[in-house]
Amino acid sequence: MRLIPLCCAGLLATAAALSAATPANPQTNPKARAILDYFHGLRAKPATNILSGQFTDFGNGAKVDVLEKIQTQTGEWPALMGVDYADFGRGSITWKVPNQAAITYWRQGGLVTVMAHMYNPANPKGGGLRDKGVDLADVLKTGTETHQRWMQQLDLIATGLQELKEAGVVVLWRPFHEMNGGWFWWGAQNPETFKKVWQHMFNYYTQTKKFNHLLWVYGPNHGEKTAAYYPGDAYADLVGLDAYTDYVDKEHIKGYAEIAALNKPFGFSEYGPHGPTKPPGDYDYQRFLEGILKDFPATCYFMSWNGKWSLATNQNVKAMLSHPRVVNRDDLPAGLVGPRK
């Protein structure tokens, strides 16, 4: 085996890091590039490198209230807040209230992630989040009603993302979450077909809509095939795993090695203690951090789910957020987030 001199090895490592930090969208704006660079920098900082995050709610429930509760209880604001554009009552998309929360938190110095539990374009009645038997390839067949409804949904979401663009907000955009699971209409599909649908959205939003304020987050559920649906380095900026379990270890959270090997900033894009339904709200969140530090060393961010999964309703959250490895909103570098000074 040929040995590489230490000086050359250092240069190669630097080159690899620079390559990894290249945005998926070449036109990504300077603010978004700076945030992406910051995430990559966290990977090399063993002292303080895990961004705290909290999901607010869906649609009209997406407000900063839960973040205020966390601050009151712990003295800390999570670094990252999450909203979702889903309007379950109408089986559609809504963005006004989520955007109000996102813009408020951004202006206060917090990072923002947006997702959407999208309705099924093959269902003419709307809704259909958990429809089974959807042929994902139909979404891209031009001239069909399914494709027409898909484009209408993309445009509806785009209206919300456009408002955030005009407000100067950088968005960690996480579409098609948990695509390796079979519980949403886009899930457990043929991986190559899924990649084409992701790439179609990416191209439409970056090339047609000129959304240069988005950082694209690939977030499968922990388990099988976590990397199988990855659309490619040219279509994603960050990666994550969704996990709902008390046990933060390699035995209970599967698929970490495969997704960490993608060489993108990794995090727990959703975390909830207990399980996916009816949590008791009595979890010791120090266990979560201890598990990350022991078994998931690449982790540089997390977002707790809302309700009784949240940082506002469980135990020892203050101790967890006060840990020297955790980065909260007030710990973010000056000028990284918020209006341009």
C-alpha positions in Angstrom: 0.0 0.0 0.0 1.4 3.4 -1.0 1.7 5.8 1.9 0.6 9.5 1.5 2.9 12.1 3.1 1.2 13.9 5.9 1.3 17.3 4.1 -0.4 15.7 1.0 -2.9 13.9 3.2 -3.8 17.3 4.8 -4.3 18.9 1.4 -6.4 16.0 0.2 -8.6 16.2 3.4 -9.0 19.9 2.8 -10.0 19.4 -0.8 -12.5 16.7 0.2 -14.0 19.1 2.7 -14.3 21.9 0.2 -15.9 19.5 -2.3 -18.4 18.3 0.3 -19.4 21.9 1.1 -20.3 22.7 -2.5 -24.0 23.5 -2.6 -26.2 21.2 -4.7 -27.6 24.3 -6.4 -24.6 26.2 -8.0 -26.7 29.4 -7.7 -27.2 29.1 -4.0 -27.1 32.6 -2.5 -24.3 33.8 -0.2 -26.3 33.6 3.0 -27.3 30.0 2.3 -23.7 29.1 1.4 -22.5 30.6 4.7 -25.0 28.4 6.6 -24.0 25.3 4.6 -20.4 26.1 5.3 -21.3 26.4 9.0 -22.9 23.0 9.1 -19.8 21.5 7.4 -17.7 23.3 10.0 -19.6 21.7 12.8 -18.5 18.3 11.6 -14.9 19.2 12.5 -15.7 20.8 15.9 -15.8 18.1 18.6 -16.2 20.8 21.4 -19.5 22.4 20.3 -21.2 20.8 17.3 -24.8 19.7 17.8 -27.4 22.2 16.9 -30.6 21.9 18.9 -34.0 22.1 17.1 -37.7 22.0 17.8 -40.6 21.4 15.4 -43.6 23.7 16.1 -46.7 22.3 14.4 -48.5 21.8 11.1 -50.2 24.6 9.1 -52.1 27.1 11.2 -50.7 25.6 14.4 -47.1 26.5 13.4 -46.3 29.2 15.9 -43.4 30.0 18.1 -45.2 29.2 21.3 -43.5 25.9 22.0 -40.1 27.6 21.5 -41.1 30.3 24.0 -42.0 27.5 26.5 -38.6 25.9 26.1 -36.9 29.2 26.7 -38.9 29.9 29.8 -38.2 26.5 31.2 -34.5 26.2 30.3 -33.2 29.7 29.5 -32.3 28.5 26.0 -33.8 29.0 22.5 -33.3 26.0 20.2 -31.0 26.9 17.3 -33.4 25.5 14.7 -37.2 25.8 14.4 -39.4 23.7 12.1 -42.7 24.3 10.4 -44.9 22.2 8.0 -47.1 23.5 5.2 -49.7 20.8 5.5 -53.4 21.8 5.8 -54.9 18.5 6.8 -58.4 19.9 7.2 -58.6 20.9 3.5 -56.3 18.2 2.2 -54.0 20.8 0.8 -51.2 23.2 1.6 -51.1 26.4 3.7 -48.1 28.6 4.2 -49.2 32.0 5.8 -49.1 31.1 9.5 -46.0 28.8 9.2 -44.2 31.6 7.3 -45.0 34.1 10.0 -43.4 31.9 12.6 -40.4 31.2 10.3 -39.8 34.8 9.5 -40.1 35.8 13.2 -37.7 33.2 14.4 -35.2 34.0 11.6 -35.2 37.7 12.5 -34.6 36.7 16.1 -31.5 34.8 15.0 -32.7 31.3 14.6 -32.4 28.8 11.7 -35.5 27.6 9.9 -36.5 24.2 8.4 -39.6 23.8 6.3 -41.3 20.5 5.2 -44.7 19.6 3.8 -46.9 16.5 4.3 -48.0 16.8 0.6 -51.3 15.6 -0.6 -51.5 12.9 -3.3 -51.8 14.3 -6.8 -53.3 11.1 -8.1 -56.2 11.6 -5.7 -58.7 14.0 -7.4 -60.5 14.6 -4.0 -57.4 16.1 -2.4 -55.7 14.8 0.7 -54.6 11.2 0.4 -51.4 11.5 2.4 -51.5 7.8 3.3 -52.9 6.5 0.1 -51.6 3.1 -1.0 -50.8 1.8 -4.4 -49.8 5.1 -6.0 -47.7 4.8 -9.1 -45.1 7.5 -8.5 -44.1 7.5 -12.2 -47.5 9.0 -13.0 -46.5 12.3 -11.3 -44.1 13.1 -14.1 -46.4 12.0 -17.0 -47.1 15.3 -18.7 -50.6 15.8 -20.1 -52.2 13.8 -17.3 -54.5 15.1 -14.5 -52.1 13.7 -11.9 -49.2 15.7 -13.3 -51.3 18.8 -13.5 -52.3 18.5 -9.9 -48.6 17.8 -9.0 -47.6 21.1 -10.7 -50.4 22.9 -8.9 -49.1 21.6 -5.6 -45.5 22.6 -6.4 -46.7 26.1 -7.3 -48.7 26.4 -4.1 -45.7 25.4 -2.0 -43.6 27.7 -4.1 -45.8 30.7 -3.1 -44.8 30.1 0.5 -41.2 29.6 -0.3 -41.2 32.7 -2.5 -42.4 34.8 0.5 -39.5 33.4 2.6 -37.1 34.2 -0.2 -38.3 37.8 -0.3 -38.0 38.0 3.5 -34.3 36.9 3.2 -34.9 33.6 5.0 -32.6 30.7 4.3 -34.7 27.5 4.3 -33.6 24.0 5.1 -36.1 22.4 2.8 -36.9 18.8 3.6 -39.3 17.3 1.1 -40.5 13.7 0.8 -39.5 12.8 4.4 -39.3 9.1 5.4 -39.5 8.1 1.8 -38.1 4.6 2.6 -41.1 3.8 4.7 -44.5 2.8 3.4 -46.8 5.1 5.3 -47.0 8.1 2.9 -48.1 8.0 -0.8 -44.5 8.7 -2.0 -42.9 6.1 0.3 -41.5 2.7 -0.4 -41.5 3.3 -4.1 -39.0 2.2 -6.7 -35.8 4.1 -5.7 -35.0 5.2 -9.3 -38.5 6.5 -9.9 -38.4 8.4 -6.6 -35.1 10.0 -7.4 -36.5 11.3 -10.7 -39.4 12.9 -8.8 -37.1 14.5 -6.3 -34.9 15.7 -9.1 -37.9 17.1 -10.9 -38.9 19.2 -7.9 -35.3 20.3 -7.4 -34.9 21.4 -11.0 -38.3 23.2 -11.0 -37.5 25.1 -7.8 -33.9 26.0 -8.6 -34.0 26.6 -12.4 -37.6 27.8 -13.0 -38.4 29.4 -9.7 -34.9 30.6 -8.9 -35.1 29.5 -5.3 -31.5 30.1 -4.4 -32.3 30.4 -0.7 -33.0 26.6 -0.2 -30.7 24.0 1.3 -32.0 20.6 0.4 -32.3 18.0 3.2 -32.6 14.3 2.5 -34.4 12.7 5.5 -35.3 9.0 5.4 -36.7 7.1 8.4 -34.2 5.0 10.3 -34.3 1.4 9.3 -33.7 -0.3 5.9 -32.6 1.4 2.7 -31.7 4.7 4.3 -29.4 5.6 1.4 -31.2 3.8 -1.4 -33.4 6.8 -2.2 -30.6 9.4 -2.1 -31.0 11.6 -5.2 -27.3 12.3 -5.6 -24.8 14.9 -4.4 -26.1 17.4 -7.0 -29.5 17.3 -5.4 -29.0 17.4 -1.6 -27.0 19.5 0.9 -27.7 17.8 4.2 -28.9 14.4 5.3 -30.8 13.1 8.4 -32.6 10.3 10.0 -36.1 10.3 11.5 -36.3 8.2 14.7 -39.0 7.7 17.3 -37.6 5.6 20.2 -36.3 5.9 23.7 -33.2 3.9 22.9 -30.7 6.0 21.0 -28.2 3.3 20.1 -27.2 1.3 17.0 -29.3 -1.7 18.0 -32.5 0.4 17.9 -31.7 3.0 15.3 -30.7 1.4 12.0 -29.2 2.7 8.8 -26.9 5.3 10.3 -23.7 4.1 8.7 -25.1 4.1 5.2 -26.4 7.6 5.4 -23.4 9.0 7.3 -21.2 7.7 4.5 -22.9 10.1 2.1 -20.5 12.8 3.4 -23.0 15.5 4.0 -23.8 17.1 7.3 -25.9 14.6 9.3 -28.5 15.0 11.9 -31.7 13.6 13.4 -34.1 15.4 11.2 -36.9 14.3 13.5 -36.6 12.8 16.9 -39.3 11.7 19.3 -39.0 9.7 22.5 -41.1 6.6 23.2 -42.4 5.8 19.7 -44.5 7.2 16.8 -47.8 7.3 18.8 -49.0 8.5 22.2 -45.8 9.4 24.0 -46.1 9.8 27.8 -44.0 13.0 27.9 -41.7 11.8 30.7 -38.5 11.1 28.7 -35.1 12.0 30.1 -33.6 13.9 27.2 -30.1 13.5 28.6 -30.4 9.9 27.3 -30.8 11.2 23.8 -27.7 13.3 23.9 -25.7 10.5 25.6 -26.7 8.1 22.8 -25.7 10.6 20.1 -22.3 11.1 21.6 -21.7 7.4 22.0 -23.1 5.9 18.8 -23.8 8.6 16.3 -20.7 10.8 16.3 -21.4 12.5 12.9 -24.5 14.2 14.3 -24.4 18.0 14.0 -28.1 18.8 14.4 -31.4 17.5 15.7 -35.1 18.5 15.6 -37.4 17.2 18.3 -41.0 16.6 17.3 -43.8 18.6 18.9 -46.5 17.6 21.4 -45.4 15.2 24.1 -42.3 14.4 22.1 -41.0 18.0 22.5 -38.3 19.7 24.5 -41.1 21.6 26.2 -42.8 18.6 27.8 -40.1 16.1 28.8 -37.4 15.9 31.5 -33.8 17.1 32.0 -34.1 19.3 28.9 -32.3 22.2 30.6 -29.3 20.0 31.4 -29.2 18.6 27.8 -29.4 22.1 26.2 -26.7 23.3 28.6 -24.3 20.6 27.6 -21.1 22.1 26.1 -21.6 20.0 22.9 -25.0 21.6 22.2 -25.4 24.8 20.1 -28.5 26.9 20.9 -29.8 30.0 19.1 -27.7 32.4 21.1 -24.6 30.3 20.4 -24.8 30.8 16.6 -22.1 33.0 15.1 -23.1 36.7 14.8 -24.5 37.6 11.4 -25.0 34.0 10.3 -28.8 34.1 10.7 -31.3 36.9 10.4 -31.4 40.2 8.5 -28.3 41.4 6.8 -26.6 43.9 9.2 
